[in-house]
């Protein structure tokens, strides 16, 4: 490295290279021009993906972090740029995804005067990140960047925010410091006696159940866990939107919690005489508002393994609490696969049979059956397809009917953030250009960041975008009918012509109004040279894979009559 004078922006980019960063996502801003100029010099080493809105850029960085197990990197400008990006940061926090968001900031001489777009970002992001700070001395840039990457990957992974004052980036540094070395995760292992105790608890249980989730997993960890589960005769389920952590074709995989969860799996959770939570926090969505598992004691033996010791005992009190990386614990358990099962074989086989039954689509109101569409997609696309979805009732069909075979073939926000699928799909294709990428959105969800299909077009990415259009905010309408039947307000939406919109961006696009027409349309879309969008016109009556709006409303009205 040369020690000649350089700008803070140039030093920052050298630090990113030292961390192994090969891709960053951004919306350009005048507050970090010196970084953009340095990235121009490093354009052969760091690919810069320019997005349409900072929320899309942050979601892409979050998805990239999920896919690579290294912090996804995002640059945004101050004020509205940072506030737009905050949703992606929150997703990274709740999904335990390593991510570093760099925010341009007003010059130091302007601080605390409410300068143009000035915000105290350390305070603003404090509840949403593992660490937030502002660099006030350009010579300390290597220190801050290394710490940011280390913190993002340590323990429970998550996001970090660094604010970059303009003059810190533009000032020349005489005899600049070295950019430092790459940070690496330092996974914690359980003590051998803890693993012995966990294995003994599983061996002693007649109806054990393992629930997998959280951050820090790997492909090999999922394989090791399933090898152990098969030998021990333990069914394995996953927490919300973690279906790809283990091979869904494995005979010990039995389903997911809780959005769209099979009622039979929920009954098996009640019947289990031991629950092992390997990685998940057991948050509100996974536990259906803490109704499936009532805190603080769940009424049966319970082992909880999580990378962050502060999560253990936070809501649930475990009989055995282990502060360790779930991936490391999976490998430690795998070393004990020589032991045999104690639970009856039927405990696994019946749960597996029930799961396989849920893969079959049932009848739905309307001419387009989303279940049958998902089965067609599943049987047509390669098994290593990366499937991206956002938030909304339409995701229930994705969760129910897709069979995931490898780690990080699913990108979906545990945080329930709408607008995630489109930018996540772009990040997936950037990370793995050789793999098929599927983005599934509802009509409302798509419009949150649908303009990022322009980013896909700009970079020549081939992605299949599916938009399920029922003309409503489906999840909210479902709750509305359940709580206030017939009093519909604020949940109906007027949509654009999605086909014309996609064509305006240069995509192949068609509308499907009958299930029978989907397979041929899919074939044409996959043969298109670039990205393609298929709009599915669905009936709002088909509000979930298991019920209709009319049934929800009728049940709610009957409940009101009974309580009157």
Protein Blocks (a to p, Z undefined) as FASTA:
>chain_A
ZZbdcdfklmmmmmmmmnopabdcddddfklmmmmmmmmmmmmmmccdddfbfklmmmmm
mmmmmmnopacdddddehjlmmmmmmmmmmmmmnopacddddddddfklgonlpghiacf
klmmmmmpmbdcddfbfklmmmmmmmmmmmmmgojaddddddddfklmmpccehiadebj
adddddddddfklmmmmmmmmmmpmbdcdddedehiafklmmmmmmmmmmnopacdddeh
ilmmpcfkbmkbgbdcfehpafklmmmmmmpgbdcdehiaoiaklnnoolmpccfbeoia
cddddfblklgoklmccfbdcdddfklmmmmmmmmmmpccfbdfklmmmmmmmmmmmmpc
cddedjbdfklmmmmmmmmmcfkbccdddedjklmmmmmmpccfbehiaccdfklpghkl
mmmmmmmmmmmmmbccdddddfklmmmmmmmmmmmmmnopacddddddehiafklmmmmm
mmmghiaghkaccdddfklmmmmnopacdddfbfklmmmmmmmmmmpmbdcdddddddfk
lmbfkbcfklmmmmmmmmmmmmZZ
